[in-house]
């Protein structure tokens, strides 16, 4: 859902997270005048949708690199968020900040058993030279100071120099776009308005370089997952957060599953999809997905307890999701105002056999999420 963290995606993909966005956005022109379109059109829908209240582009993945000591394994996450500022939409000044752009990035060092992360925030204006952030409407082309994500042809390029780490990666498309929900319309709650536009791009081939501290690594193997969601209304008023997985299976299949939780920890809504290596898509409907915690971890930094191993039951099978590293908690209070867990995880089948890897995202455990 990414970051979801999201929640047109329940994202993380995933994740326009946090109480820090309360008051910035209101009912937008998207909700009032733009009924959800039944079909997506590309490359246009790779781009930004500024009449909608929130939007995010979320890339997570695994990268393998070698150095003198052998194989090094990393997880990475890069998420750009766009937030429409309702209070400035009628302002005539070209300097008015009508959109805010946020970004989160993280790198999990598997061997070093640590996670590093960073964040950015800036406004987008219509005046050249004052525009610290921008998001194109024609295709994915997002810039936030010295961080960027650009789509061209059949490839995404991401570049960022963060505090203590850096990414310079390319993500090659190997499979068609996966439309989540009903042809790209994904329900996120019991009310018809709780819906997002949502597509994924699993099994992106990863190449490029990454930096951890002073050391650079050339990536020679890896697979990533992209989620893109936009919406006006995602979370039901009774919802506090979500649990989401996006998993690249070793055989070329792709698994998405999510649930949205209430204050008692019960599922208010659930869904997802499974696309086989042959391209056959099975969409999960409300009531067909169940997340059951199997192991928990308590953060020494925030005292928040997260389930870091799950049994996830779906119409196509029961899976075990297990965090590669327990401590993959991110503190984004300096940008979106939230604390959440998002990290590289392994996927096993009902016999305990490793069958893939991807990302697990969990929001609303420290405090209720407000979008």
Secondary structure, DSSP 8 states (H G I E B T S, - for coil): -B-----SSS--BB---SGGGTTT--S-HHHHH----SS--TTGGGS--TTSSEEEEEEEEEEEEEETTEEEEEEEEEEEEEEE-GGGTT---TT---EEEEEEEEEEETTTTEEEEEEEEEEE-SSTTT--EEE-SSS-EEEETTEEEEEETTEEEEEEEETTEEEEEEEE--S--EE-TBTTEEE-SSSTT-EEEEEEEEEEEEEEEEEETTEEEEEEEEEEEEEEEEEEE-S-TTEEEEEEEEEEETTS-EEEEEEEEETTS-EEEEEEEEE-TT--EEEE-TTS-EEEEEEEEE-TTT--EEEEEEEEEETTEEEEEEESSS--EEEETTTT-EEEEEEEEEEE-TTS-EEEEEEEEE-SSSS----
